[in-house]
Amino acid sequence: MNHKKLFRLYREEGLSVRKRGGRKRAMGTR
């Protein structure tokens, strides 16, 4: 029921967290 709300929050927070310190991890993991 709250999938859209959770997805939107996760996407906004994920983008911020990913840009904060997730780009190096993603590049190293990939």
Sequence and secondary structure as in RCSB ss.txt:
>XXXX:A:sequence
MNHKKLFRLYREEGLSVRKRGGRKRAMGTR
>XXXX:A:secstr
  HHHHHHHHHHHHHHHHHHHTHHHHHHH 
